[in-house]
Amino acid sequence: MEDRVRFAVEKLLNVAHEDTGQGRRVANFLLAWWNAEVHGGFDLADLFAVDREVSEDMATIFTYLAREEDAVHPTDYRGEIEEIIERWRPLASRV
């Protein structure tokens, strides 16, 4: 993963831990990437409800994923993703 992508992921992880509407939307984005079937999808309209910097970080990840030949998941951040699952999807499995 390129440094700019890693930096965007880390910034989004920090936002997803916040107990705010923006934190919820970022969590939805990250969890859709992690496992949309289990944790739900991401509503693109939510891009209009987050700060510009946050939406740009999301765009960085979209662009990165679009250029990859195979599915890529943020496995290096599994622990943080699991914390976000506990916070925003407490009834979901950690799949």
C-alpha positions as CSV (number, residue, x, y, z in Angstrom):
1,M,0.0,0.0,0.0
2,E,1.4,3.4,-1.0
3,D,2.2,5.9,1.7
4,R,-0.5,8.3,0.6
5,V,-3.1,5.6,0.8
6,R,-1.9,4.4,4.2
7,F,-2.0,8.0,5.5
8,A,-5.6,8.3,4.2
9,V,-6.6,5.0,5.8
10,E,-5.1,6.1,9.1
11,K,-6.8,9.4,9.1
12,L,-10.1,7.8,8.3
13,L,-9.6,5.2,11.1
14,N,-9.2,8.1,13.6
15,V,-12.4,9.7,12.4
16,A,-14.3,6.4,12.6
17,H,-13.6,6.2,16.3
18,E,-15.4,9.5,16.9
19,D,-18.9,9.4,18.2
20,T,-20.3,11.8,15.6
21,G,-22.3,11.6,12.4
22,Q,-19.1,12.0,10.4
23,G,-17.5,9.2,12.4
24,R,-20.5,6.9,11.7
25,R,-20.3,7.7,7.9
26,V,-16.5,7.0,7.8
27,A,-17.1,3.8,9.8
28,N,-19.7,2.8,7.2
29,F,-17.2,3.4,4.4
30,L,-14.4,1.4,6.1
31,L,-16.7,-1.4,7.1
32,A,-18.1,-1.7,3.6
33,W,-14.5,-2.1,2.4
34,W,-13.8,-4.6,5.1
35,N,-16.9,-6.8,4.5
36,A,-20.0,-5.1,3.0
37,E,-21.9,-8.4,3.0
38,V,-21.7,-8.5,6.8
39,H,-21.4,-4.9,7.8
40,G,-23.4,-3.1,5.1
41,G,-22.6,-0.9,2.2
42,F,-21.7,2.7,1.8
43,D,-24.1,5.4,0.6
44,L,-22.3,7.6,-1.8
45,A,-24.5,10.5,-0.8
46,D,-22.7,10.4,2.6
47,L,-19.8,12.0,0.8
48,F,-21.8,15.3,1.0
49,A,-22.1,14.9,4.8
50,V,-18.4,14.7,5.6
51,D,-15.7,17.3,5.6
52,R,-13.9,17.9,2.4
53,E,-10.6,16.4,3.7
54,V,-12.4,13.3,4.8
55,S,-14.1,12.9,1.4
56,E,-10.7,13.4,-0.3
57,D,-9.2,10.6,1.8
58,M,-12.1,8.4,0.8
59,A,-11.5,9.3,-2.9
60,T,-7.8,8.4,-2.4
61,I,-8.9,4.9,-1.3
62,F,-11.4,4.6,-4.1
63,T,-8.7,5.4,-6.6
64,Y,-6.3,3.1,-5.0
65,L,-8.8,0.2,-5.1
66,A,-9.8,0.9,-8.6
67,R,-6.2,0.5,-9.8
68,E,-5.6,-2.8,-8.0
69,E,-6.1,-6.0,-10.1
70,D,-7.2,-8.0,-7.1
71,A,-9.3,-7.3,-4.0
72,V,-7.3,-5.5,-1.3
73,H,-8.4,-5.1,2.3
74,P,-6.9,-3.1,5.1
75,T,-5.6,-6.2,6.9
76,D,-2.7,-4.3,8.5
77,Y,-5.4,-2.5,10.5
78,R,-7.4,-5.5,11.6
79,G,-7.3,-4.6,15.2
80,E,-8.5,-1.1,14.6
81,I,-11.2,-2.3,12.2
82,E,-12.4,-4.8,14.9
83,E,-12.6,-1.9,17.4
84,I,-14.8,0.0,14.9
85,I,-17.0,-3.1,14.4
86,E,-17.4,-3.2,18.2
87,R,-18.3,0.4,18.3
88,W,-20.6,0.7,15.3
89,R,-21.8,-2.9,14.7
90,P,-21.7,-4.5,18.1
91,L,-24.1,-7.3,17.1
92,A,-22.1,-8.3,13.9
93,S,-19.4,-10.9,13.7
94,R,-15.9,-9.9,13.1
95,V,-15.8,-11.5,9.7
